[in-house]
């Protein structure tokens, strides 16, 4: 097939659906200090399917509320604007991420489970290292592999060649992608993030989640996305053919002041949360 050209890549990114209008309006409301929980409720409840997914995620063990959250208004008041924005975004991209990715040997639902596990892990990690913007960390973890949705189509023809390269040369799928296609999924993901008008720090975290040392906009956010991704892989969430070739960058851990015993504790906590199927909104 040959290397993927930049024009073809741009077309592939453009073919990916934009964020739904309801989601864009909710995001705008959460950034407006004049907005109320009722405003968010009025917009979100226009989409009943999305509302149901949001309430299921809000009631997952991850958020740990002792009583059932039954309305969007209650969820917004109890969880806060930033958290409800993260949940709405997760609910809106879940179906897109649940598709089977034959080019990555990922069955239906595996990319979504890996992405949500990484998002939850990123939020836990952010709290552990006192990175105050927990929901930004969650979003970085959620969308870190979004580029795989674009490259999947191209990799279907190249999959055998990529697999052979991974196995024979002991390189990561990321390195094989770039060698055979000319791009890897992280950089493609950054293009998707730009299309969705996400902030530069999120574009960077997605683009460099395998190379956190390259981050300049917000190195700590990128380090969090990187380590959370490694944590998710180590728990077997959405592991591809090369899953265990990825290792935590020592520089990323050093930047966050993260010790091995902290990672072990976070992994145990993450595993407990991921037992609850509601965490995945399925």
N, C-alpha and C positions, 0 to 999 in steps of 0.2 A: 504493500500500500504506500510506503514512503512516508516521509515526515509530514506532519500536519502543518499546512501553511497558515500564516496569520489571518488572511481573509477568511479561510474556512473556519478557523477557530472563532472569529468574531461572529460569523453567521450562526455557528452552533450555539454560542452564548445567547444570541438574540432569539433563537428558537425556544430557549427555556422560558417558561411562563413568568410574567411579572408577578410581584406580590399582589394579591387580591385588593380591590379598592377598599373593602371593609377594613382590611389589615392596615393599609396605609393611613386610613382615617383614624384608626385607634392609636397608631404610633404617633400621629400628629397631635391627638388629644392628650396623650401622656406627656408630651413635651410642652404643652400649653399650661402655664400655672393657673389660668382662669378656669380650666376644665374641672368638672365634677365627676363623681362616680356614676351619677345618673346619665351624664353625657356619653360616657363610655358604654354603659348598658344600652342606651338607645341605638347606638351605632352597631354594636356587636350582635345584638339580638335580631338584627335583620338577616343574619345567616344562622339558621337553627343548627345546622350540622357543625359549624365552627363553634358555636356556643356550647354544644354538648361536649366537644373535645376539650374546650377550655375548662369547663367545670370538672371533667374527669381528671385532668392534670392537676387542677387546683386542690382536688381531694386526695391526691396521691400521698404516700408516706413521706415523700421528699419534703413536703411543706408541713406535715405533721399537725394539722389543726384537730383539736379534740372533738369538735362537732362538725357535722356535715355542712359544707358550703353549697347552698342551693340556688343562688342567683349570681349574676355577673356583678351586680351592685355590691353584694356582700363580699365577693371575691376581691373586688377592687379596694374596698374599705379595709378588709382584713390583711390583704397581702401587699397593698400599695401599688402605685401607678407603674413603677419600674418593673415590678415582678409580673404584673398583669400583662405588660407589653411583651415580656419574654415568653409568657405562656401562650399568648395569642400568636406570636411568631412561630413558636414550636408547633402549635396546633395547625397552623396554616401550611407549613411545609411538610408535615408528617406524611401525607399521602404521596407527595412527590418523591419523598425519600424512601417510601416503602416498596418501590418497584424493584423487581429483580434486576441485578446488574450482571449480565452474562460475561461482560468484558473483564469483570473483576472476580468472577466465580462467587458472587454474593447472592444468596437466595433472597426471595421477597422478604422484606422486613429487616434484613440484617444491617443494611446501611443506616436505617432509622434507629435501630436499637443501639448501634455503635455511636451514632451522633448524639442521641439523647443521653446515653451513659457518659459520654465525654462532656456534655453540657452540665450535667449534674455534678460530675467530678470537678469541673472547672469552677463551679460556684463554691463547692466545698473547699477546694484548694485556695481560692481567693480569700475566703474567710479565715483560713488557717494562716495565711501569710499577711493578713491585714491589708489586702487590696480592697479598698472600700467599695468599688463599683462592681458589686457581685453580679448584677444582671448583664453588664457588658461582658464579663467573663463567661457567663452562661451562653450568651449569644455567639461569642467566638467559638466556644466548644460545639455548639449546635450546628454551626454552618461550616466548620473547618474542612469538611470533605465534600462540599457542595459541587466542586469541580468534577467529581467522579460521574455526576449525572451527565455532564457534557462529553467527557472522554469515553464513557462506556460504549457509545455507538462506534467510535473509531477503533476501540480496542477489541471489538468482537472479531474483526478480521486479523488482528495482530496478536490475539491472545496466546496462541501456541508459541509464537516467537518470543513474546514477553516471558512466558512461563519458563521456556528453555533457558533464557538468559538469566532469570532469577535463580534457577536451580543449578546451572552449570557454573556460573560466575559468582554465586553467592552474593548477589547485589539485591537491593530492595526493589520492590515493584516501582517505586518512585523513580529510581535511577534507570530502570528498564524503560519506563514510559518516555522519559526524556530522550534516551538514546534512540528509541525506535520511532517516536512520534514527533519529537522536537519540543514537546511541552510536557510538564507533569501536572497532576491534578490540582496541586496546591496553587500554582500560578494561574491555572484556569479558574479556580475558585475565586481568586482575587478579582478576576474579570467579571465574574457573576456578581460579586459584592459591589463592584463599581456600578454595574447595571442597575442594581437595586438601591443605589444611592446611599449605601451604608457609609458610616464615618471612616476616614482614612485609617484610624487605628484598628478597626475591624477588618478592613481590606488587607492591611499588613499582617494581622494575626492569622488570617486565613492563608495568605500567600506564603508565609514563612513558618507555618506550624511544624514543618520538618526541619527548618533551618533557623531556629530562634536567635542565633547569634547575629543574623543579618538585620534584625529589627532595629529601627531608629525612632519611629513615631511613638511607640509605647512598648518598649522591650519587655516589661513585666507582664503585660497582657499576652503577648506572643508566647512568652515562657510558660504562662499558665495554660494556654491552649495546647502547647506542645506536651507538657507533662500530663495533662488530663487525657490527652489522646493516648499516650503510652500506658496510663493507668487502665483505660478502657480496654485496650488491646490485651494487657496482661490478665484481665479477667475473662478473656475469650469473647468479648462482645464485638461481633462483626469482623472477626479476624479473617483476612484473606490468605493467599498462599504464602505471603512473606511476613505475616504478622509478627513473628517473634524475632525478626531481624532488626526491629526498631528498639532503640535504647534511649533512656532519658539523657539529654545533654547535660554534662556536668556543669557547663557554664550557665544553663538555664536554672538548674537547682541552686547554684551559688548565688545567682542574681536574686532569687527569691528567699535565700537563707534557709533552704529546705533541707532537712536531714533525712536519712534513710528511715529512721524509726517513725518519722512523721508520715512519710509516704505509705509505710506499712499500715499505720493506723487509719489513714484516709482510705486506703484500699478496702479495709475491713468495713468501714462505715458505708462506703459506696456499694459494696456487695449487699449489705443489709437493705439499702434503699431499692436496689435493682430487682430484688425478689418480688416487689409489688408491681404487678402488671399495669396498674393505673399510671405508674411513672411514664409509661410509653404511650398512654392514651389510645390503647388498642381495644 
